[in-house]
Amino acid sequence: MTTTAIVLLAVYTGLAAWMCARADRRFRHHPKLPMQWGLNRQPNWYAPRHVALIVTPILGGIGFLAMALIAATTPQPPSGATDQIIGLLLGLGAFGIAVYAGYLWLVARWDRAISSIAE
């Protein structure tokens, strides 16, 4: 169980880091990126690019790490609970990556919108 939790945490961390590095290259021409959008689809506030790109993976990683530590330190999980815990970790990691992908999609849409206005 401990090994599985560590491997899943490493996979989540690696995928989030890869997405972050790729987005940093893609949006390098923006010193700040939007962090929140209003109902009018306009950004409400911005953060420095590096901060904006790393906040979601760090928060997701903290949640994932907490769950992985709980799973790893459980002395003897009840019968069948191991599969449920692994499923929970997989779901949590997939959810975190999906949230981050959604954020990057919104930033890309914002980038295209302001690029078309500038032209």
C-alpha positions as CSV (number, residue, x, y, z in Angstrom):
1,M,0.0,0.0,0.0
2,T,2.8,2.5,0.9
3,T,4.6,1.8,-2.4
4,T,1.4,2.3,-4.4
5,A,0.6,5.6,-2.6
6,I,4.2,6.9,-3.3
7,V,4.0,5.9,-6.9
8,L,0.6,7.6,-7.4
9,L,1.9,10.8,-5.7
10,A,5.0,10.7,-8.0
11,V,2.8,10.3,-11.1
12,Y,0.6,13.2,-10.0
13,T,3.5,15.4,-9.2
14,G,5.3,14.6,-12.5
15,L,2.2,15.2,-14.6
16,A,1.4,18.5,-12.8
17,A,5.1,19.7,-13.2
18,W,5.1,18.8,-16.9
19,M,1.8,20.7,-17.4
20,C,3.2,23.7,-15.5
21,A,6.4,23.8,-17.4
22,R,4.6,23.5,-20.7
23,A,2.2,26.3,-19.8
24,D,5.0,28.5,-18.6
25,R,6.6,28.3,-22.0
26,R,3.3,28.9,-23.8
27,F,2.4,32.0,-21.7
28,R,5.9,33.4,-21.2
29,H,4.9,36.6,-23.0
30,H,2.5,37.4,-20.1
31,P,3.9,38.7,-16.8
32,K,0.6,38.0,-15.1
33,L,-2.2,35.5,-15.7
34,P,-5.8,35.6,-14.7
35,M,-6.7,33.7,-11.5
36,Q,-10.5,34.1,-11.5
37,W,-13.2,35.0,-14.0
38,G,-16.5,36.8,-13.4
39,L,-19.9,35.9,-14.9
40,N,-19.1,38.3,-17.7
41,R,-16.1,36.0,-18.7
42,Q,-13.6,38.8,-17.8
43,P,-10.8,38.2,-15.4
44,N,-11.4,39.5,-11.9
45,W,-7.8,39.4,-10.8
46,Y,-4.4,38.4,-11.9
47,A,-1.3,36.9,-10.3
48,P,2.4,36.7,-11.4
49,R,2.7,34.0,-14.1
50,H,4.8,31.6,-12.0
51,V,2.5,32.0,-9.0
52,A,-0.6,31.5,-11.1
53,L,0.8,28.3,-12.7
54,I,2.0,26.7,-9.5
55,V,-0.9,27.4,-7.0
56,T,-3.3,24.7,-8.3
57,P,-0.7,21.9,-8.5
58,I,0.6,22.7,-5.0
59,L,-2.9,22.7,-3.4
60,G,-3.7,19.5,-5.2
61,G,-0.4,18.0,-4.2
62,I,-1.0,18.9,-0.5
63,G,-4.4,17.2,-0.6
64,F,-3.0,14.2,-2.4
65,L,0.0,14.0,0.0
66,A,-2.4,14.1,3.0
67,M,-4.5,11.2,1.6
68,A,-1.3,9.2,0.6
69,L,0.1,9.7,4.1
70,I,-3.2,8.5,5.7
71,A,-3.2,5.5,3.4
72,A,0.5,4.7,4.0
73,T,0.2,5.0,7.8
74,T,-2.9,2.9,8.2
75,P,-1.6,-0.1,10.1
76,Q,-3.8,-2.8,8.7
77,P,-6.7,-1.6,6.5
78,P,-9.8,-3.7,6.7
79,S,-10.4,-6.4,4.1
80,G,-11.1,-4.8,0.7
81,A,-10.3,-1.3,1.9
82,T,-6.9,-1.2,0.1
83,D,-8.6,-1.2,-3.3
84,Q,-11.0,1.5,-2.1
85,I,-8.1,3.7,-0.9
86,I,-6.2,3.2,-4.1
87,G,-9.3,4.1,-6.0
88,L,-9.7,7.2,-3.9
89,L,-6.1,8.3,-4.6
90,L,-6.6,7.7,-8.3
91,G,-9.8,9.7,-8.3
92,L,-8.2,12.5,-6.3
93,G,-5.2,12.7,-8.6
94,A,-7.4,12.6,-11.7
95,F,-9.6,15.3,-10.3
96,G,-6.6,17.5,-9.5
97,I,-5.2,17.1,-13.0
98,A,-8.6,17.8,-14.5
99,V,-9.0,21.0,-12.5
100,Y,-5.6,22.2,-13.6
101,A,-6.3,21.3,-17.2
102,G,-9.5,23.3,-17.0
103,Y,-7.6,26.3,-15.6
104,L,-5.0,26.1,-18.3
105,W,-7.8,25.9,-20.9
106,L,-9.4,29.1,-19.5
107,V,-6.0,30.9,-19.6
108,A,-5.5,29.8,-23.2
109,R,-9.0,31.1,-24.1
110,W,-8.1,34.4,-22.4
111,D,-4.8,34.5,-24.3
112,R,-6.5,33.9,-27.6
113,A,-9.1,36.6,-26.9
114,I,-6.6,39.3,-26.0
115,S,-4.3,38.3,-28.9
116,S,-7.2,38.8,-31.4
117,I,-8.0,42.2,-29.9
118,A,-4.4,43.3,-30.2
119,E,-4.3,42.4,-33.9
